[in-house]
Amino acid sequence: MNQLKKLLIIGSVWPEPNSSAAGSRMLQLISLFKEEGFGITLASPATDSDFMIDLEIVGVVKKSITLNCTSFDVFVKELNPSIVLFDRFMMEEQFGWRVSENCPNALRLLDTEDLHCLRLARQKAFKEKRDFKIADLLMEEVAKREIASLLRCDLSLMISEYEMELLTGTFKIDSCLLFYLPFLLEPLTNVDLDLLPSFEERENFVFIGNFLHEPNWNAVQYLKETIWSKIKKQLPEAVLNVYGAYPSQKVLQLNNVKEGFLIRGRAADANEVVQRARVVLAPLRFGAGMKGKLLEAMYCGTPSVTTTIGAESMHGNLDWNGCISDDVEAFTKHAVQLYQVEELWQKAQKNGIEIINHRYLRRLFDTDFKEKIKYLQANLQQHRLNNFMGSLLQHHTLKSTKYMSMWIEGKNKV
């Protein structure tokens, strides 16, 4: 293995592709770098889980690391990666200064997944029963940390075009520090479509989503308390199957066989579950990023009914694979129509295929991404000189965070 072709990924969790879209996203990134001949190490301070992928199977070295500990300095210096990818900004906060100090020539990438500050600001506005405003974002404490992290990195990978516009327009971040890289999928053909279950072969509604993610829990609450009874009244034989990893007791308590509202827990095979359903329901009222559950629905040929937040930045100027509505009555009406009218259902299914084939094909992005990485590696010094604010933040972070971490480490030893 070429010594210069080493990638270190610092993950907030171990990838669980069957539990969340973030896990699938990580495997897609690993695949891109493997194609370029990188030896890859994935390090994380997280504890192992029963559902994490066996990294050895995908040719990745697994390394457990410790927060606020000089053992990481020894590890990263010895590994000497040419690229370091931080999975979410919190990992850059914790380990970025150590990487900068021990491997100053390593290209530093940040995979945002979604803008956490946007999600939290929207959540706060929702809970205060008011509309979200850009001012909420500017006042969000996490925004200061997250934007600083983006500026300290050489390139941040963005999954949402709307969030890129926010960063360049509202936060005035130079576009050269951002790269749009959504989920990367293979094309769907008419042959693939023919292999999927037909309208008649499908039944019931489905919701699927990781319950560690607050927007998912809120959406299920909304379905239970407001929407499902309206749908059930018109479709008395229908059932809503709610799937998701890590359901808490409050989620499990929503299960009601009589009402046809069934909490199923973790899906053994998410694709199979979504393919068996006739319609996906996703009434997301706050959140950010791209919704993996809705892209999965398209790939499974399953129409969906969602909100403007749910569909944000996902379909461009193409028709949605179902319906988008923030109004309860309209949401219900569309869900029932899609469930009952085969012609509408088939049109929605084809819309989803169009969205995937025009916006999410791997071949649309992989070459440009690889070329961008090569360019940055070849011009890293000038790239950093052009990012003075990033250098400024790196300087002060190296001082403040370094000594805070050393104090915590010293305290732990005592």
Disulfide bonds with the S-S distance in Angstrom:
none
